[in-house]
């Protein structure tokens, strides 16, 4: 059984089932999850059945595709419903995407419904009692001489509506719970963050969603998903992804408690928006790229641009790997009545009415969308030519904002760059060979393959292009954040100037090159800025080492004086201070009067770790931006 064979389970359902277990059963939960993973499953409509053993079955009922209640998971063992099997099944299943946020009624649940109260508008009008100068006090009549009158100095009472919004007490409490859950993951590491720790995160995520904190809730769910992938040995798992998710969770939880106004609105985020109407669009094809994931999915994504230069995509990705990617490229796109294939659309156009577009630019294919084939445009003609007119440094800054680890989810933008380059040749690197090119302003850019799978054409095409130094090309590449200008090459103009090449699907021939007899030129190592040799990685390495093994493992690394000295010599005193503070916090354990170890300061360590993670990411992005800015000596 794999997680993909089970229906998604709502976060609050998993949290409830784990919380209901006895302490003894909680200790057995991780082993039960592993055991269930080896058992066969059977699907019958909305119900998935797991054979716990030869006589016991476990059922997950998912009407609508999601297990939405704890009662929807039933077990036939003698201990049910208080058995460990129900909680184990929920923990083994993927986490369901949260539904749209309900209204936050946390402060109104105890208020009675007063909608049926009688209308009192016909009550007699009360007399005006504003003038009370003739009233008696304690039975005494007023004196003939009135008391002296004073005109008070008017005080300015701020309009509550004009004050910046701050988080409510319920939202701050939800943020505190998220912070504590994230700090617990750092304390335990991947190895110790089992099903019980994940359930705490799921409960905190559910509470945050109810308190109108969708961004923080989404970060918590991402951490749970990555923890499960890491513990299951998923080949697509990367420690850097979990570092980013944890830093996003902790950072968002911290900012909810301190932010106000527009900053608070950004930190709270918005629920994942579906496709929104966008009227009629005239689209022009740019190129098509293969999509192959480590999880076994494959397909194609076609990029198009509107008349205003806005980029959109039409994709078709499903389980199938490289074979499916190669086949989908020649299938009709799923958009309206268009008969164009993905590869044809990359060189043609579409006229779309009733268009719907997601926040990240994906075009919807709903029933109301109408699309017909239309003429395309060359890369050198309007409106596509305008994409190459923006200076490379500005394009890189925009792409970096899109690819930033901690980019605003609502920021939008694309990670593509559109450059005019001259091929210099191939350059050897520790990880292989890449293509070196010179773009506007004299900036040397390293072009790498987007996917090294031998079934795709990327590697062969890059090798052939390296055999034609001096060739000028118009290219499209994806930003690869690094300490030097670097792109994953996706498409280029044909070396002969006739048409374009989708470098993942189309294969160049030697006859297509200007000089087929030219030998492959291995360019010498290019001088790079001092940032390319920055010892910032020493801090980044410690940040990453915390995630798999936890705080205690980092505390056993010993003295880091040599590392901090090296970082200071490179002009990064803040990084050196953060590294020293992080390692000191990891090793610090106080004792009571009897010499017994006190609980570790998990909050303090999480604060140091978050500071180090965000700082190292910010410096790396700054160095990347600087590398794209042309300098006189480059």
C-alpha positions as CSV (number, residue, x, y, z in Angstrom):
1,X,0.0,0.0,0.0
2,X,1.2,3.5,-0.8
3,X,-0.2,6.8,0.4
4,X,-1.4,7.5,-3.1
5,X,-3.8,4.5,-2.8
6,X,-5.6,6.0,0.2
7,X,-8.1,8.9,0.0
8,X,-7.0,12.2,1.5
9,X,-7.9,12.7,5.2
10,X,-8.9,16.1,6.6
11,X,-6.2,17.4,9.0
12,X,-8.6,17.7,11.9
13,X,-9.7,14.1,11.5
14,X,-6.1,12.8,11.8
15,X,-5.5,15.1,14.8
16,X,-8.6,13.9,16.6
17,X,-7.9,10.2,16.1
18,X,-4.3,10.6,17.4
19,X,-5.4,12.7,20.4
20,X,-8.0,10.0,21.4
21,X,-5.3,7.3,21.7
22,X,-4.0,6.3,25.0
23,X,-0.3,7.1,25.8
24,X,0.5,3.4,25.4
25,X,-1.0,3.3,21.9
26,X,0.6,6.5,20.9
27,X,4.0,4.9,21.4
28,X,3.0,2.2,19.0
29,X,1.5,4.5,16.4
30,X,4.6,4.9,14.1
31,X,5.1,1.1,14.0
32,X,1.4,0.7,13.1
33,X,1.7,3.2,10.3
34,X,4.7,1.3,8.9
35,X,2.9,-2.0,9.2
36,X,-0.2,-0.8,7.4
37,X,2.0,0.4,4.5
38,X,2.7,-3.2,3.7
39,X,-0.9,-4.4,3.7
40,X,-3.0,-4.8,0.5
41,X,-5.9,-2.4,-0.2
42,X,-9.0,-2.5,-2.2
43,X,-11.2,0.3,-3.5
44,X,-14.9,0.0,-4.0
45,X,-16.5,3.3,-5.1
46,X,-15.9,5.9,-2.3
47,X,-14.6,3.2,0.2
48,X,-11.0,2.0,0.5
49,X,-10.5,-1.2,2.5
50,X,-7.2,-2.2,4.1
51,X,-6.6,-5.8,5.1
52,X,-5.1,-5.4,8.6
53,X,-4.7,-9.2,8.9
54,X,-6.5,-12.3,7.6
55,X,-9.6,-11.6,9.6
56,X,-9.7,-7.8,10.2
57,X,-10.5,-5.0,7.8
58,X,-10.1,-1.3,8.0
59,X,-12.4,0.9,5.9
60,X,-12.0,4.6,4.9
61,X,-15.2,6.1,3.5
62,X,-14.5,9.2,1.4
63,X,-17.6,10.7,-0.1
64,X,-16.5,13.4,-2.4
65,X,-13.0,12.0,-2.4
66,X,-12.0,13.2,1.1
67,X,-12.4,11.5,4.6
68,X,-14.1,14.4,6.4
69,X,-15.0,12.9,9.7
70,X,-13.5,10.5,12.2
71,X,-16.5,8.2,12.0
72,X,-15.6,7.6,8.3
73,X,-12.7,5.5,9.3
74,X,-13.9,2.2,10.9
75,X,-12.0,-0.9,12.0
76,X,-13.2,-4.4,12.6
77,X,-10.8,-5.3,15.4
78,X,-11.9,-6.1,18.9
79,X,-10.5,-2.8,20.3
80,X,-12.3,-0.6,17.9
81,X,-13.0,2.3,17.9
82,X,-10.3,2.9,20.5
83,X,-7.7,0.9,18.4
84,X,-4.5,2.2,16.9
85,X,-5.5,1.1,13.4
86,X,-7.8,4.0,12.7
87,X,-5.2,6.6,13.7
88,X,-2.5,4.8,11.7
89,X,-4.6,4.8,8.6
90,X,-5.2,8.5,8.9
91,X,-1.5,9.1,9.4
92,X,-0.6,6.9,6.4
93,X,-3.0,8.7,4.1
94,X,-2.2,12.0,2.4
95,X,-3.5,15.2,4.0
96,X,-6.5,16.8,2.3
97,X,-6.3,20.3,1.1
98,X,-8.2,22.6,3.4
99,X,-11.6,23.8,2.2
100,X,-12.3,27.5,1.9
101,X,-12.0,29.2,5.2
102,X,-15.2,29.4,7.2
103,X,-16.1,32.6,9.0
104,X,-14.3,33.0,12.2
105,X,-17.0,32.8,14.9
106,X,-14.6,32.1,17.8
107,X,-15.7,35.2,19.6
108,X,-19.4,34.8,18.8
109,X,-20.2,31.2,19.7
110,X,-21.7,32.2,23.1
111,X,-23.9,34.9,21.7
112,X,-27.7,34.1,21.4
113,X,-29.5,34.6,18.2
114,X,-31.5,37.8,18.6
115,X,-33.0,37.9,15.1
116,X,-36.4,36.9,16.6
117,X,-36.6,39.7,19.2
118,X,-39.7,41.9,18.9
119,X,-39.5,45.1,17.0
120,X,-39.4,48.0,19.5
121,X,-39.5,50.8,17.1
122,X,-43.0,51.7,18.1
123,X,-42.1,52.3,21.8
124,X,-43.0,55.8,23.0
125,X,-40.1,58.3,22.6
126,X,-38.2,58.9,25.8
127,X,-38.1,62.5,27.1
128,X,-35.0,64.5,26.5
129,X,-33.0,64.4,29.7
130,X,-30.0,66.3,28.5
131,X,-31.0,69.4,30.5
132,X,-31.0,68.4,34.1
133,X,-30.3,71.7,35.8
134,X,-33.6,71.7,37.6
135,X,-33.3,68.2,39.2
136,X,-32.7,67.8,43.0
137,X,-29.8,65.9,44.5
138,X,-30.5,64.0,47.7
139,X,-33.8,66.0,48.1
140,X,-32.1,69.4,48.0
141,X,-33.3,72.1,45.7
142,X,-30.7,73.7,43.5
143,X,-29.2,77.0,44.6
144,X,-30.1,80.2,43.0
145,X,-26.5,80.8,41.9
146,X,-25.5,78.3,39.4
147,X,-22.1,76.7,39.7
148,X,-19.5,78.2,37.5
149,X,-19.3,76.5,34.1
150,X,-16.0,75.3,32.6
151,X,-15.4,74.6,28.9
152,X,-13.4,71.4,28.8
153,X,-10.6,71.0,26.4
154,X,-11.7,68.8,23.7
155,X,-9.9,65.4,23.5
156,X,-9.3,63.6,20.3
157,X,-10.6,60.1,20.4
158,X,-9.1,58.0,17.6
159,X,-11.5,56.5,15.2
160,X,-11.2,52.7,15.7
161,X,-11.7,52.2,12.0
162,X,-8.6,54.4,11.3
163,X,-6.3,52.3,13.6
164,X,-4.2,49.6,11.8
165,X,-5.6,46.1,12.2
166,X,-3.9,43.8,14.7
167,X,-4.3,40.1,15.3
168,X,-7.1,39.1,17.5
169,X,-6.4,37.2,20.8
170,X,-7.7,34.0,19.1
171,X,-5.3,34.5,16.1
172,X,-2.4,35.1,18.4
173,X,-3.2,32.0,20.3
174,X,-3.3,30.0,17.1
175,X,0.0,31.5,16.0
176,X,1.5,30.5,19.4
177,X,0.3,26.9,18.9
178,X,1.9,26.9,15.4
179,X,5.2,28.2,16.7
180,X,5.3,25.6,19.5
181,X,4.5,22.8,17.0
182,X,7.2,24.0,14.6
183,X,9.8,24.3,17.4
184,X,9.0,20.8,18.5
185,X,9.9,19.5,15.0
186,X,13.2,21.3,15.2
187,X,13.8,19.8,18.6
188,X,13.1,16.2,17.5
189,X,14.3,16.4,13.8
190,X,12.9,14.2,11.1
191,X,13.8,11.0,12.9
192,X,11.9,12.0,16.0
193,X,9.0,13.8,14.4
194,X,6.6,10.9,14.1
195,X,2.9,10.6,13.8
196,X,2.2,12.2,17.2
197,X,4.3,15.3,16.5
198,X,2.7,15.5,13.0
199,X,-0.8,15.3,14.6
200,X,0.0,18.3,16.8
201,X,1.0,20.2,13.7
202,X,-2.3,19.2,12.0
203,X,-4.4,20.3,14.9
204,X,-2.5,23.7,15.0
205,X,-3.1,24.0,11.2
206,X,-6.8,23.3,11.6
207,X,-7.1,25.9,14.4
208,X,-5.2,28.5,12.3
209,X,-7.5,27.9,9.4
210,X,-10.6,28.5,11.6
211,X,-8.9,31.7,12.8
212,X,-8.5,33.0,9.3
213,X,-4.8,32.4,9.0
214,X,-4.6,30.4,5.8
215,X,-1.0,31.2,5.0
216,X,0.3,29.8,8.3
217,X,-2.1,26.8,8.1
218,X,-0.8,26.0,4.6
219,X,2.8,26.2,5.9
220,X,2.1,23.7,8.7
221,X,0.5,21.3,6.2
222,X,3.5,21.6,4.0
223,X,5.8,20.7,6.9
224,X,3.7,17.6,7.6
225,X,3.7,16.5,4.0
226,X,7.5,16.8,3.8
227,X,8.1,15.1,7.1
228,X,6.1,12.1,5.8
229,X,8.1,12.1,2.6
230,X,11.4,12.2,4.4
231,X,10.4,9.4,6.8
232,X,9.1,7.3,3.9
233,X,12.3,7.7,1.9
234,X,10.5,9.5,-1.0
235,X,13.1,10.1,-3.8
236,X,11.6,13.5,-4.5
237,X,12.2,14.7,-0.9
238,X,14.9,17.4,-0.4
239,X,16.1,18.7,3.0
240,X,16.2,22.2,1.6
241,X,12.4,22.1,1.0
242,X,11.7,21.2,4.6
243,X,14.1,23.9,5.8
244,X,12.1,26.4,3.7
245,X,8.7,25.1,4.9
246,X,9.8,25.2,8.5
247,X,11.2,28.7,8.3
248,X,8.0,29.8,6.5
249,X,5.9,28.3,9.3
250,X,7.9,29.8,12.2
251,X,8.3,33.1,10.5
252,X,4.7,33.5,9.7
253,X,3.6,32.4,13.2
254,X,6.0,35.0,14.7
255,X,4.8,37.8,12.4
256,X,1.2,37.2,13.1
257,X,1.8,38.1,16.7
258,X,3.6,41.4,15.9
259,X,2.4,42.6,12.5
260,X,-0.4,45.2,11.9
261,X,-2.2,46.8,9.0
262,X,-1.1,45.8,5.5
263,X,1.7,43.6,6.9
264,X,-0.7,41.6,8.9
265,X,-3.0,41.2,5.9
266,X,0.0,39.8,3.9
267,X,1.0,37.5,6.8
268,X,-2.5,36.2,7.3
269,X,-2.7,35.4,3.5
270,X,-5.7,34.4,1.6
271,X,-7.3,31.0,1.0
272,X,-6.1,29.3,-2.1
273,X,-8.1,30.9,-4.8
274,X,-9.6,28.9,-7.6
275,X,-9.5,30.0,-11.2
276,X,-10.9,33.5,-11.6
277,X,-12.7,34.9,-14.7
278,X,-10.5,36.9,-17.0
279,X,-12.7,37.7,-20.0
280,X,-11.4,37.3,-23.5
281,X,-7.8,36.7,-24.2
282,X,-5.6,36.7,-27.3
283,X,-2.7,34.4,-26.6
284,X,0.5,33.8,-28.5
285,X,2.6,30.6,-28.1
286,X,6.1,30.7,-26.8
287,X,7.4,27.2,-26.3
288,X,6.5,23.8,-24.8
289,X,8.5,22.0,-22.1
290,X,8.4,18.5,-20.8
291,X,7.4,18.0,-17.1
292,X,8.9,14.9,-15.4
293,X,8.8,14.7,-11.6
294,X,10.6,12.4,-9.1
295,X,7.2,11.1,-8.0
296,X,6.6,9.4,-11.4
297,X,4.4,12.0,-13.0
298,X,4.9,13.2,-16.5
299,X,3.4,15.6,-19.1
300,X,3.8,18.8,-20.9
301,X,3.4,22.5,-20.2
302,X,3.0,25.1,-22.9
303,X,3.8,28.7,-22.3
304,X,1.8,31.5,-24.0
305,X,1.8,35.3,-23.7
306,X,-1.1,37.7,-23.9
307,X,-1.1,40.9,-25.9
308,X,0.1,42.7,-22.8
309,X,3.0,40.4,-22.2
310,X,1.4,38.5,-19.3
311,X,2.5,34.8,-19.2
312,X,0.1,31.9,-18.9
313,X,0.4,28.1,-19.1
314,X,-1.6,25.2,-20.4
315,X,-0.5,21.9,-18.8
316,X,-1.3,18.2,-18.8
317,X,0.6,16.3,-16.1
318,X,-0.4,12.9,-14.7
319,X,1.3,9.7,-13.5
320,X,3.4,8.3,-16.3
321,X,7.0,9.6,-16.3
322,X,9.1,10.4,-19.4
323,X,7.0,8.2,-21.7
324,X,3.9,10.1,-20.9
325,X,5.7,13.5,-21.3
326,X,6.8,12.6,-24.8
327,X,3.3,11.4,-25.8
328,X,1.3,14.3,-24.3
329,X,3.4,16.8,-26.3
330,X,1.6,15.7,-29.5
331,X,-1.9,15.5,-27.9
332,X,-4.5,18.3,-28.2
333,X,-4.5,20.8,-25.4
334,X,-7.4,20.6,-23.0
335,X,-8.8,24.1,-23.7
336,X,-12.1,24.8,-25.4
337,X,-12.6,23.5,-28.9
338,X,-9.0,24.0,-30.0
339,X,-7.5,21.1,-31.9
340,X,-3.9,22.3,-31.5
341,X,-1.4,20.0,-29.8
342,X,0.9,21.3,-27.1
343,X,3.8,21.6,-29.5
344,X,1.7,23.3,-32.1
345,X,0.3,25.8,-29.6
346,X,3.9,26.7,-28.7
347,X,4.3,28.2,-32.2
348,X,0.7,29.3,-32.9
349,X,-2.0,31.2,-31.0
350,X,-5.4,31.0,-29.4
351,X,-8.4,33.3,-29.1
352,X,-10.1,32.5,-25.8
353,X,-13.4,33.7,-24.4
354,X,-14.7,33.2,-20.9
355,X,-11.1,32.6,-19.8
356,X,-10.3,31.6,-16.3
357,X,-6.8,32.0,-14.9
358,X,-5.3,30.7,-11.6
359,X,-3.1,33.0,-9.5
360,X,0.0,31.4,-10.9
361,X,-1.1,31.8,-14.5
362,X,-2.6,28.4,-15.3
363,X,-5.4,28.6,-17.8
364,X,-8.6,26.8,-16.7
365,X,-10.5,24.4,-19.0
366,X,-14.0,24.7,-17.6
367,X,-17.2,24.2,-19.5
368,X,-17.6,27.9,-20.0
369,X,-14.2,28.4,-21.7
370,X,-14.2,28.7,-25.5
371,X,-11.0,28.6,-27.4
372,X,-10.2,28.6,-31.1
373,X,-7.0,28.4,-33.0
374,X,-5.4,31.7,-34.1
375,X,-2.2,32.9,-35.7
376,X,0.9,33.1,-33.6
377,X,3.8,35.6,-33.6
378,X,7.5,35.2,-34.1
379,X,9.8,36.0,-31.2
380,X,11.1,39.0,-33.1
381,X,7.6,40.4,-33.7
382,X,5.2,42.2,-31.4
383,X,3.9,41.4,-28.9
384,X,6.5,38.7,-28.0
385,X,9.5,40.8,-28.9
386,X,8.9,43.0,-25.9
387,X,9.8,40.2,-23.6
388,X,13.4,40.4,-24.7
389,X,13.6,44.2,-24.4
390,X,13.8,44.3,-20.6
391,X,17.4,44.4,-19.3
392,X,18.7,41.0,-18.0
393,X,19.4,42.5,-14.5
394,X,15.8,43.6,-14.2
395,X,14.5,40.2,-15.5
396,X,16.7,38.4,-13.0
397,X,15.5,40.6,-10.1
398,X,11.9,39.8,-11.1
399,X,12.5,36.1,-11.5
400,X,14.4,35.9,-8.2
401,X,11.4,37.5,-6.4
402,X,9.3,34.7,-7.9
403,X,11.7,31.9,-7.0
404,X,12.6,33.2,-3.5
405,X,12.3,30.7,-0.8
406,X,10.0,33.0,1.1
407,X,8.3,34.8,-1.7
408,X,4.9,36.3,-1.0
409,X,2.3,33.6,-2.2
410,X,0.2,36.4,-3.6
411,X,3.2,38.0,-5.4
412,X,2.8,36.1,-8.7
413,X,5.4,36.6,-11.4
414,X,7.4,34.2,-13.5
415,X,10.8,32.6,-13.1
416,X,11.6,32.8,-16.9
417,X,14.2,35.0,-18.5
418,X,14.3,36.1,-22.1
419,X,17.8,36.8,-23.3
420,X,19.8,37.5,-26.5
421,X,23.1,35.6,-26.1
422,X,26.3,34.7,-27.9
423,X,27.5,31.1,-27.4
424,X,31.1,31.0,-26.0
425,X,31.4,27.2,-25.6
426,X,31.3,24.6,-22.9
427,X,32.7,25.0,-19.4
428,X,33.5,22.1,-17.0
429,X,31.9,22.2,-13.6
430,X,32.1,19.8,-10.6
431,X,28.6,18.5,-11.6
432,X,29.3,18.1,-15.3
433,X,29.5,20.4,-18.3
434,X,27.3,23.5,-19.0
435,X,27.1,26.0,-21.8
436,X,28.7,29.4,-21.4
437,X,27.1,32.4,-23.1
438,X,27.5,36.1,-23.1
439,X,24.4,38.3,-22.8
440,X,23.7,42.0,-22.9
441,X,26.1,44.1,-20.8
442,X,28.9,41.6,-21.0
443,X,27.4,39.3,-18.3
444,X,28.6,35.7,-18.7
445,X,25.7,33.2,-18.1
446,X,25.9,29.5,-17.5
447,X,23.2,27.5,-19.3
448,X,22.4,24.1,-17.9
449,X,20.1,21.3,-19.0
450,X,16.6,21.6,-17.5
451,X,16.3,17.8,-17.2
452,X,19.1,15.3,-17.6
453,X,16.8,12.3,-18.4
454,X,18.2,10.5,-21.4
455,X,14.8,10.2,-22.9
456,X,14.6,13.9,-23.4
457,X,16.6,16.0,-25.8
458,X,18.0,18.6,-23.4
459,X,21.5,17.1,-23.0
460,X,22.1,16.3,-26.6
461,X,20.9,19.7,-27.8
462,X,23.2,21.5,-25.3
463,X,26.2,19.4,-26.4
464,X,25.5,20.4,-30.1
465,X,25.1,24.1,-29.3
466,X,28.5,24.0,-27.5
467,X,30.0,23.0,-30.9
468,X,29.0,26.3,-32.4
469,X,30.9,29.1,-30.5
470,X,30.0,32.5,-31.8
471,X,26.4,31.6,-32.6
472,X,23.9,34.2,-31.6
473,X,20.7,33.0,-30.2
474,X,17.5,34.3,-28.6
475,X,16.8,32.0,-25.6
476,X,14.3,31.3,-22.9
477,X,15.6,29.9,-19.6
478,X,14.5,29.4,-16.0
479,X,16.3,31.2,-13.2
480,X,18.5,28.9,-11.1
481,X,19.4,30.9,-8.0
482,X,23.2,30.7,-7.6
483,X,26.2,32.9,-6.8
484,X,26.7,33.5,-10.5
485,X,24.3,34.0,-13.4
486,X,22.7,30.7,-14.2
487,X,19.7,29.5,-16.2
488,X,18.1,26.1,-17.1
489,X,17.9,26.3,-20.9
490,X,14.3,25.6,-22.1
491,X,14.0,27.0,-25.7
492,X,16.0,28.9,-28.2
493,X,15.7,30.3,-31.7
494,X,16.9,28.0,-34.5
495,X,20.7,28.5,-35.2
496,X,19.8,29.2,-38.8
497,X,17.2,31.9,-37.8
498,X,14.3,29.8,-39.0
499,X,11.8,29.1,-36.2
500,X,12.3,28.1,-32.7
501,X,13.5,24.9,-30.8
502,X,11.8,23.3,-27.8
503,X,15.0,21.9,-26.3
504,X,13.2,19.2,-24.3
505,X,11.4,17.7,-27.3
506,X,13.0,18.9,-30.6
507,X,16.4,17.5,-31.5
508,X,19.0,19.6,-33.3
509,X,21.2,18.0,-36.0
510,X,24.7,18.9,-36.9
511,X,23.4,20.2,-40.2
512,X,21.5,22.8,-38.3
513,X,24.6,24.4,-36.9
514,X,26.4,27.2,-38.8
515,X,29.7,25.3,-38.8
516,X,29.1,21.6,-38.4
517,X,32.9,20.9,-38.5
518,X,33.7,23.1,-35.6
519,X,35.1,21.2,-32.6
520,X,33.6,21.5,-29.2
521,X,35.2,24.4,-27.5
522,X,35.9,24.0,-23.8
523,X,36.0,27.5,-22.4
524,X,38.4,28.1,-19.5
525,X,37.1,28.7,-16.1
526,X,35.7,32.2,-15.9
527,X,36.6,34.6,-13.2
528,X,33.7,35.2,-10.9
529,X,32.9,37.7,-8.2
530,X,34.1,37.1,-4.6
531,X,30.5,36.2,-3.8
532,X,30.9,33.0,-5.8
533,X,33.3,31.8,-3.1
534,X,31.4,33.1,-0.1
535,X,31.7,30.9,3.0
536,X,28.0,31.5,3.7
537,X,27.5,27.8,3.1
538,X,29.0,27.1,6.5
539,X,26.0,28.7,8.1
540,X,23.6,27.2,5.6
541,X,25.0,23.7,6.3
542,X,24.3,24.0,10.0
543,X,20.8,25.2,9.4
544,X,20.2,22.1,7.2
545,X,21.9,19.7,9.6
546,X,19.4,20.6,12.3
547,X,16.4,19.4,10.3
548,X,17.2,15.7,9.9
549,X,18.6,15.0,13.3
550,X,17.3,17.7,15.6
551,X,18.7,20.2,18.1
552,X,20.7,17.7,20.1
553,X,22.7,16.5,17.1
554,X,23.7,20.1,16.2
555,X,24.8,20.6,19.8
556,X,27.3,17.8,19.6
557,X,29.2,19.2,16.7
558,X,31.7,20.9,19.0
559,X,33.6,24.1,18.6
560,X,32.8,26.3,15.6
561,X,35.4,29.0,16.2
562,X,37.4,28.2,13.1
563,X,34.2,28.4,11.0
564,X,33.1,31.7,12.5
565,X,36.6,33.2,12.0
566,X,36.5,32.2,8.3
567,X,33.1,33.8,7.9
568,X,34.2,37.0,9.5
569,X,37.2,37.3,7.3
570,X,34.8,37.2,4.3
571,X,33.1,40.3,5.6
572,X,30.0,38.5,7.1
573,X,30.1,39.3,10.8
574,X,26.3,38.8,11.2
575,X,26.5,35.3,9.7
576,X,29.4,34.5,12.1
577,X,27.4,35.7,15.1
578,X,24.4,33.7,14.1
579,X,26.4,30.5,13.6
580,X,28.0,30.9,17.1
581,X,24.6,31.7,18.7
582,X,22.9,28.8,17.0
583,X,25.4,26.2,18.0
584,X,25.6,27.6,21.5
585,X,21.9,27.4,21.9
586,X,21.8,23.9,20.6
587,X,24.4,22.7,23.2
588,X,23.0,24.7,26.1
589,X,21.3,22.7,28.8
590,X,20.7,24.1,32.3
591,X,20.5,22.1,35.5
592,X,18.5,22.5,38.6
593,X,19.8,22.7,42.2
594,X,20.0,18.9,42.3
595,X,22.0,18.6,39.1
596,X,19.2,17.3,37.0
597,X,18.9,18.5,33.4
598,X,16.1,21.0,32.8
599,X,14.0,21.0,29.6
600,X,15.8,22.5,26.7
601,X,14.8,26.0,25.6
602,X,13.1,25.0,22.4
603,X,11.7,28.5,21.8
604,X,15.0,30.1,22.1
605,X,16.7,27.6,19.8
606,X,13.9,28.0,17.2
607,X,14.4,31.7,17.3
608,X,18.1,31.4,16.5
609,X,17.5,28.8,13.8
610,X,14.8,30.9,12.1
611,X,17.1,34.0,12.2
612,X,20.0,31.9,10.6
613,X,17.7,30.4,8.0
614,X,16.2,33.7,6.9
615,X,19.5,35.6,7.0
616,X,21.4,33.0,4.9
617,X,18.6,33.0,2.3
618,X,18.5,36.8,2.1
619,X,22.3,37.0,1.6
620,X,22.3,34.3,-1.0
621,X,19.5,36.1,-2.9
622,X,21.4,39.4,-2.6
623,X,24.6,37.8,-4.0
624,X,22.6,36.3,-6.9
625,X,21.1,39.7,-7.7
626,X,24.5,41.3,-7.6
627,X,25.9,38.7,-10.0
628,X,23.4,39.7,-12.7
629,X,24.3,43.4,-12.5
630,X,27.0,44.2,-15.1
631,X,30.2,45.6,-13.7
632,X,33.0,47.3,-15.6
633,X,35.5,44.6,-14.7
634,X,33.3,41.6,-15.8
